[in-house]
Amino acid sequence: MTLNLCVLTPNRIVWDSEVKEIILSTNSGQIGILPNHAPIATAVDIGILRIRLNDQWLTMALMGGFARIGNNEITVLVNDAEKGSDIDPQEAQQTLEMAEANLSKAEGKRQTIEANLALRRARTRVEAINMMS
């Protein structure tokens, strides 16, 4: 038995096919979803989506949004998403270093909050690459 997973951003469909299982980062922690999961709607955190296709696990960096699960259909609506295999490791590492530097230079509440979010997004992209190896 399989699940139909659809990951959507405002600009594109990132994923739309059948999967065996997923592990999703929500605002209250990670949840594993197998076929016949109870229907739920949940907020999606900035984090990693792990996708199992047969014996292979893939990763995707998600940048926050919402997910709806029911009747073996999973719809994930996020601000942005990137497959781990599509992320350039050097660019991701540079972005992480820039985000860390920007956080240390941040002045005031707003800049600190924005820098923290940028750092979380950058760490998630690097983590998506590292989980693949």
C-alpha positions in Angstrom: 0.0 0.0 0.0 1.2 3.5 -0.8 0.6 7.2 -0.1 0.2 9.9 -2.7 2.4 12.8 -1.7 2.0 16.2 -3.2 4.4 19.0 -2.1 3.4 22.5 -3.4 5.0 25.9 -3.2 3.3 29.1 -4.5 5.4 28.8 -7.7 5.5 25.1 -8.5 4.8 21.5 -7.8 7.9 20.1 -6.2 6.7 16.5 -5.8 3.6 14.6 -6.9 3.9 10.8 -6.8 3.4 7.7 -4.6 5.6 7.0 -1.6 5.8 4.3 1.0 6.3 6.5 4.1 7.3 10.0 5.1 8.7 11.7 8.1 7.5 15.3 8.4 8.8 18.2 10.6 5.9 19.8 12.3 5.8 22.7 14.8 5.3 20.1 17.6 8.0 17.7 16.4 8.5 15.0 13.8 5.7 12.7 12.7 6.0 9.5 10.7 3.1 8.8 8.2 2.4 5.4 6.8 -0.6 4.2 4.7 -4.0 4.5 6.5 -2.8 7.2 8.9 -5.5 9.0 10.8 -6.7 12.2 9.1 -4.9 15.3 10.4 -4.0 18.9 9.5 -0.8 20.3 10.9 1.6 23.2 10.6 4.9 22.4 8.9 8.1 23.8 10.5 11.3 24.8 8.7 12.9 21.4 8.5 13.5 18.1 6.6 10.9 16.0 4.9 12.2 12.4 4.6 10.5 10.4 1.8 10.8 6.6 1.5 10.5 5.1 -1.9 10.8 1.3 -1.6 14.2 0.9 0.1 15.5 4.3 -0.7 15.2 7.5 1.5 15.2 10.9 -0.1 15.3 14.3 1.6 13.6 17.6 1.0 14.2 20.9 2.7 10.8 22.5 3.6 10.5 26.2 4.6 7.3 26.1 6.7 3.7 25.8 5.8 0.8 23.4 6.3 0.1 19.7 5.6 -3.2 17.8 5.3 -3.3 14.0 5.6 -6.3 11.8 4.9 -7.4 8.8 2.7 -3.7 8.0 1.9 -3.3 11.5 0.4 -0.7 13.9 1.8 -0.8 17.5 0.6 2.0 19.7 1.8 1.7 23.5 1.1 5.0 25.3 1.9 6.6 28.7 1.3 9.5 26.9 -0.4 10.9 23.4 -0.9 14.1 21.9 -2.4 15.0 18.3 -3.0 18.2 17.4 -1.2 19.6 16.2 -4.5 19.0 19.6 -6.1 20.9 21.7 -3.5 24.4 22.8 -4.3 26.6 21.8 -1.3 29.0 24.7 -1.7 26.3 27.3 -2.1 24.4 25.9 0.8 27.5 26.0 3.0 28.3 29.6 2.0 24.7 30.7 2.7 25.0 29.1 6.1 28.2 30.9 6.9 26.6 34.2 5.7 23.6 33.6 7.8 25.7 33.0 10.9 27.7 36.2 10.2 24.5 38.2 9.7 23.1 36.9 13.1 26.2 38.0 14.9 25.8 41.5 13.3 22.1 41.8 13.9 20.9 44.9 15.8 17.5 45.1 17.3 14.7 42.7 17.6 13.5 42.6 14.0 17.0 42.0 12.5 17.7 39.3 15.1 14.4 37.5 14.3 15.0 37.7 10.5 18.6 36.6 10.9 17.5 33.6 13.1 15.0 32.6 10.4 17.6 32.8 7.7 20.0 30.7 9.8 17.3 28.0 10.3 16.6 27.9 6.6 20.3 27.7 5.8 20.9 24.9 8.3 17.9 23.0 7.0 19.3 23.1 3.4 22.7 21.8 4.7 21.0 19.1 6.8 19.1 17.9 3.7 22.3 17.4 1.9 24.1 15.7 4.8 21.2 13.2 5.4 21.6 11.9 1.8 25.3 10.9 2.3 
